[in-house]
Every structure is written in structure tokens, then in C-alpha cells.
Amino acid sequence: MKTIPSKYIELDKAAEAMSAWWDDTTWLPFVEAENCNITGPGHQDKATFAKLVTEWDQKCGTSELDWLDWSDWTADDVAHLWVVSRDDWETWHVAPQDAPGAVPVTCLWGKR
């Protein structure tokens, strides 16, 4: 029996921590933090990610908030980064791609 490399175990943990179910039929390829930052596992297509976050904001009423200078999100608003976690993916921190345990993420941070 083959052993699963540790980098894939970390990717699996991150993917589970960075995605969510909206309801019984809608899976979201990202999570929203308390600070309104959106983070998803892997380097997803930026335009598709932006579209999904826009739809999420519309469903949640975020687009109607007075304090938020909001419009449809675009691929230019989305970033591809690498992150690590020190607490089993409860939180994550930006890191170099070659850092031990680093995983790729797609994010919309500091704009919502």
C-alpha cells in the first residue's frame, strides 16, 4: 500500500477548511473570515472566483451595505498566494511557495 505524501494531506486539510456548503445543493469553493476576507483552496480561475464572490455578496445582501464601496468583483480583485497554517487550518498566513506545508490559495482580501 502506498503512503500519501504529507503535502497532499496538507492540501486536503486546507481544501476542507477553505470551502463550505451554503445549503443542501450549493457548495462554495471559498470561506469568508470575520474580517470579510474571502479565501479558497488552490489557484482557481480568477474570473470565475470573482463571479462566485459577487453572487455570494448578492445572496447575503453584502452588496447593499452602505459602508461598502461595492461593485461586481473582477479577476483584477483576486490574488493567487501561498499560505501556511500553525493551527490545523483554523487560520492561515502568507508564506513563500517553498515554505514547509505551504498551499496555494485564491483570495479576495482587504477589499470587502
Secondary structure, DSSP 8 states (H G I E B T S, - for coil): -----HHHHHHHHHHHHT-EESSSS-EES-EE-TTS-EEEES---HHHHHHHHHHHHHHHTGGG-TTS------GGG-EEEEEE-SSTTSS-EE--TTSTT-EEEEEE-S--
